[in-house]
Amino acid sequence: MPRTGAKVTTDTSEVRALAADLRAIPEKLSRHIYPIVEKAAQNMKADMRAEMDGSEHFNVVTRSIDYDVNVRSAFGTGSYEAEVGPNKDRAPSASLAQFAYFGDASRPGTVADPQLALEAEEPKFVSALEKLLDGLI
């Protein structure tokens, strides 16, 4: 029986609008944004680890899930990026994550898609940024 794929989409229009507003913030305020991005990454990591740890077959992947926050800046503007997920440099078991999340040709994945951790964190992340920027934009 052929598998049917599911397409996941997320409305990120509010995040994109907020990002446009953030470009107007003085550089000295940007240091306050890093902790918000890092907290979001920590929360997503915790959610993803909890989901993976609950798996009977893939709980060995749990300790490989970590995050990195990258800051890029050029010409007075910058961006913050958090990468959250299984890390093969941290633990070789990370290579099993693709099967945990997405399955294989004969079985579907058994661990919640990481996209759900992102979707759960998005309103908290946006709220934290709005609190920081309230009255500044």
C-alpha positions in Angstrom: 0.0 0.0 0.0 1.7 3.3 -1.1 2.2 5.9 1.6 0.6 9.3 1.1 2.7 12.2 2.2 1.3 15.0 4.3 2.2 18.6 3.6 2.7 20.9 6.6 2.3 24.6 6.2 2.6 27.3 8.7 1.4 30.9 8.5 4.5 33.0 9.3 3.1 36.3 8.1 3.1 37.8 11.7 6.7 36.7 12.2 7.7 38.2 8.8 5.9 41.5 9.7 7.6 41.6 13.0 11.0 40.9 11.3 10.4 43.9 9.1 9.7 46.0 12.2 12.8 44.7 13.9 15.0 46.1 11.1 14.2 49.6 12.5 15.6 48.9 16.0 18.8 50.5 17.0 21.7 48.1 17.1 22.3 48.6 20.9 18.8 47.0 21.5 19.7 43.9 19.5 21.6 42.4 22.4 18.2 42.0 24.2 16.9 39.9 21.3 19.6 37.1 21.6 18.2 35.8 25.0 14.7 35.6 23.5 15.9 33.6 20.5 17.9 31.4 22.8 15.0 30.8 25.2 12.8 29.8 22.2 15.5 27.3 21.1 15.7 25.9 24.6 12.0 25.4 24.7 11.9 23.7 21.4 14.8 21.5 22.4 12.9 20.5 25.5 9.8 19.7 23.6 11.6 17.7 21.0 13.6 15.8 23.6 10.4 15.0 25.5 8.8 13.6 22.3 11.8 11.6 21.4 12.3 10.3 24.9 8.8 8.9 24.9 9.6 6.7 21.9 10.1 3.0 22.7 12.5 2.5 19.8 14.1 5.9 19.2 14.7 7.2 22.8 18.4 6.8 22.2 18.3 9.8 19.9 17.1 12.1 22.7 20.6 13.1 23.9 21.6 14.1 20.4 19.0 16.9 20.3 20.5 20.3 20.9 20.5 23.8 19.5 22.8 26.5 18.2 22.0 30.2 18.0 23.8 32.1 15.2 24.1 35.8 14.9 24.9 37.4 11.5 25.4 41.1 11.0 26.4 43.2 8.1 26.0 46.9 7.2 24.3 47.8 10.5 21.7 45.1 10.3 21.7 41.6 11.7 19.8 38.4 12.0 19.4 35.8 14.7 18.9 32.2 13.8 18.3 29.1 16.0 18.9 25.6 14.7 17.3 23.0 16.8 17.4 19.2 16.3 19.4 16.1 16.3 23.1 16.7 16.0 25.4 14.0 14.6 28.4 15.7 16.1 26.9 15.3 19.6 25.8 11.7 19.3 25.9 9.2 16.4 22.4 8.1 17.2 21.2 11.4 15.6 21.2 9.6 12.3 18.2 7.6 13.4 16.1 10.7 13.8 15.0 10.7 10.2 13.3 7.4 10.7 11.8 8.5 14.1 10.2 11.6 12.5 9.5 10.5 9.0 9.6 6.7 8.9 10.7 4.7 5.9 9.2 3.1 2.9 7.2 0.6 4.9 6.4 2.5 8.2 5.5 6.0 9.1 7.4 8.0 11.7 6.4 7.5 15.3 7.7 10.7 16.9 6.0 14.0 16.5 7.3 16.2 13.6 9.7 18.9 14.9 7.6 21.4 13.1 5.1 21.0 15.9 7.7 22.2 18.5 8.2 25.3 16.3 4.5 26.0 16.0 4.1 25.6 19.8 6.9 28.1 20.4 6.0 30.7 17.9 3.3 32.6 19.9 5.6 32.7 23.0 8.5 33.9 20.9 6.4 36.6 19.2 5.0 37.7 22.6 8.4 38.0 24.1 9.6 40.1 21.2 6.5 42.3 21.4 7.0 42.9 25.1 10.6 43.9 24.4 9.6 46.2 21.6 6.4 47.6 23.1 6.5 51.3 22.6 9.8 51.3 20.6 8.4 50.6 17.1 
